[in-house]
């Protein structure tokens, strides 16, 4: 019997996009508005992926993990705490998907080198790749989509979201520290640092990431800034006569971006045919405590059911232009998708990376952590939003 080849998801997405546009199922005006909003976001993701790959190739993530190992002084709990800081910073500045893809294998290798159980470290990265994704617009694709609405309302992202972001991170760290306290006892012998292949390139990457973080905090345009830094790091790598960390055709995750664009198109088409009415009823109205918890809860449930990117776009009209309701929706779709392995793209990527480095993580482990974290983090972040509004 002949082996049947599975049709790749990116090809399915292209066919769907083509069919929707050719048949007119998505009106031309709606398609144009969708392109104006989403294409800059996808360009940003592509550029930031190049930045992250160049940094990984230069050894920046390995160097940071090695520094954490030495600073922890042989104490497992201190090493875990430093990994938490690293995962939080990576998610905030380089996005949750970067943390899932590039930091996960580094952290697992670090745990194995120090004879520490790797699962608590890997699960902390998974959790913080989601719950630390409210810090900056660049931390999550949904944030970038929402930033458009918030800017139109004259509201700064960081000023609105700092308290929910902090609450979500603190709850995550506290819950995981209590859960994994037994596995984090004891000590290890610090290993000598890995030799740096090109110290000058490593310094360039570190400075570039620091500059990128400052630029994002002060509100520099995200896509042009990320593209500029990506070009600088790519040029620096080539000028130093270093090999690219991945084949040139894989530097930009174009297959993933096509699938994401397909999801956007499907949701926009469904909205053009009445989906928004049903979702508006589920999300309710108002910006009181109960109303904001309702928006966040609906966003979290929708994200776990169908992935947070289409869930955000589907529910955005129900949130309207009220910054508090938009923020509550961001909490639900950013912090909430921890219950299912497909709730966020970061979780899918994290799971794949764990399998690549031979760390078996059953789906039930992901679900149990999500059941433990998601309700607490979503409620805490929403209450922090209300308290500081």
Residue, then its C-alpha position, 0 to 999 in steps of 0.5 A: x500500500x502506497x504511503x500517503x503524504x500529508x499535505x503541509x499546513x502552510x499549503x492548506x493555509x495558502x489554498x484557503x487564503x486563495x479560495x477566500x479571496x477569489x470567491x469574495x467570501x472575505x470582502x475586499x475592504x475587509x481584506x485590505x484592512x486585515x492586511x494593513x494590520x497583520x502584515x507589519x506584525x508578520x514582518x516583525x515576527x520574521x525579523x525578530x526570528x532572524x535576530x534570535x537565530x543570530x544570537x543563538x548562533x553566536x552563543x548568547x543563550x548558552x553564555x547566559x545559561x552558563x553565567x546563571x550556572x556560575x552565579x547560582x553557586x552550586x545551589x539548585x534553587x538559585x539556578x532555577x530562579x536565574x532560569x526564571x529571570x532568563x525566561x522572563x527577560x527572553x519572553x519580554x524582549x524577544x517574544x514568547x515564541x523565541x523563548x519556546x524555540x531557542x531557550x528551551x533546549x539550552x535550559x534542558x541541557x543546563x539542567x542535565x549538565x548540573x545533574x538537576x531534574x530537567x522537567x521543572x526547568x522546562x516547565x518553568x520556561x513553558x509557563x513563563x513563555x506564556x504568562x510573561x508575555x504581557x510585558x511589552x507589545x513585542x512579547x506576544x503577537x496578540x499584544x502587537x495587534x492590540x497595540x494598534x487599538x490602544x495607540x488609537x485610544x491614546x493609551x500606552x501599552x506599558x502603562x496599562x499592562x505593567x501591573x497585570x504582567x507583574x501579577x501574572x509573573x509573580x503568581x507563576x513563579x510562586x506556584x511553580x516554586x511551591x510545586x517543584x520545591x523538592x526537585x530543586x533541593x540540593x547542590x551541584x558542581x558548576x561546570x567550566x564555561x563552554x569556549x566562545x566561538x567568536x567573542x566579538x560577535x557575542x558582544x555585538x549580539x548582546x549589545x544589539x539585544x540590549x538596544x532592542x529592549x530599550x527601543x521597544x520600551x521607549x516605543x520605537x516602531x516595532x517592525x522597522x526596528x526589528x528589521x534594522x537589528x536583524x540586518x545588522x546582526x546578519x551582516x556582522x555574522x557574515x563579516x566575521x566569516x561565521x556560518x549561519x546557525x540554520x540554512x538561509x531558507x530557514x532563517x525566516x519561519x515563512x511556513x509558520x507565518x503563512x499558517x498564521x496569516x491563514x488563521x487571520x483570514x479565516x477569522x476575518x471571514x467568519x466575522x464578515x458572516x456573523x461570528x462577531x454577534x455570538x462572541x459579543x454576547x459571550x464577552x458581555x459589556x462594561x468594564x467593571x470587575x465582573x465584566x473584565x473577568x468575563x472578557x478574560x475568561x472567554x478569551x482564555x477558553x477560546x484560546x485553549x479551544x482554538x489557539x490564542x491568535x485566532x481567538x484574539x482576532x475573533x473577540x477583538x470587536x467584542x472588546x471594542x475600543x475600551x482600553x480596559x476591555x482590550x487589556x482584559x482580552x489580552x490577559x485571557x489570550x496571553x496568560x490563559x492558553x495553558x490548558x491545551x498543547x495547542x492553546x498558543x504557538x509557543x506551547x506547540x513549539x516548546x513541545x516540539x523542542x522537548x521531543x527534539x532533545x529527548x525529553x518526553x513530556x506527556x500531554x497530561x503534564x501540560x494540562x495539569x500545569x495549565x489547570x494549576x496556573x491559568x485560573x490563578x494567573x488570569x484572575x490575579x492579572x485581571x484584578x491587578x488591571x482593575x486595581x491600577x486603572 
